[in-house]
Structures are given as structure tokens and as C-alpha cells.
Amino acid sequence: MRRTHWLLLGLLAVILTALAAVPTARGAPDDVIPRVVSISPAPGSELPLTGILTFTFNTAMDHPSVEAALTIKSADGKQTISGKFVWKDDTTLTFTPTAPLIRTTDYSV
């Protein structure tokens, strides 16, 4: 009886040790929700007609998905502004319009 008791305790210890070694899924502590932390020039300020917009994100971004999602339009939504994207690094994107912007027109991003 005593031997069975020790055998069961030994088996239980092996099982608990094995379970402790099983990896579990959990969020990494550095997981962050991507967001724009700054835009230059600042929203509401006057942009030169050939102006470059710079977007800074709080985390490294997937370049193709950001470029596909980012649209710049006239405030009335009738004109989409085409341009060139250039990544300075994984968190800083610049957008240069292909053609000069129209004076006295509001734009939204």
C-alpha cells in the first residue's frame, strides 16, 4: 500500500511537471494598438500646394496595408489626391502629392 502511495505521488509529480512545461497562448506585453501619433503639418494648418505630409505611428506598421488604407480627399469627397508614399522607417511615412494641391481647398485624411 505504501509503495502504491509513493508511486501515485511520483506519477502526479511527473504529470504536473509536464503540464507546467506546456506553452500557453497569451498576449505579448508589448502588443499595442496601432495609431497615428503625429501628422505634419498639424491638422488645421496651411499646407504648401506642393506640400509633403508626414505621418508618425506609435508602432512599426505593415507598409502595403497602410498605403492601401490611407486616402487623402478634398473635404467634399469629390477629389482623391494621388501621390507617392515613402517610408523613412517602419513608423514614419511621408506622402507627396503627384500634382499641386488646390489653393483654398480643405482636405481630409
Phi, psi and omega in degrees: 000317180295322180294320178297320179298313179293324178295318178294320178295319178296317179296319178297319178297319178296317180295315180295322177295318179295319179293325179294333182275349180288124180292147178241152179276130176205157180290138177291145183296340181262012175296128179227153175276122181296139176204158176280126179260340174201150174231134178234130358292161184299146176307137180091348180271164181279132181253134175302150184300333176254027188293151177256134175261136177240128180247131176242129182256159181277355180207164178300139185242155174278110188305306182300322182288325177293314181297324178290327184273338185275121176232143177239123184228161170295152184303331178279355177079003185278336184235123173265132183269121176268157181183189185247133176262137174224128178265120175285324174202189184288354180240357184234119182241135172246146178235125177244119180299143178293319180240156178302147177288162181270129181300146180058029177246135175272145180234151176234149181250000000 
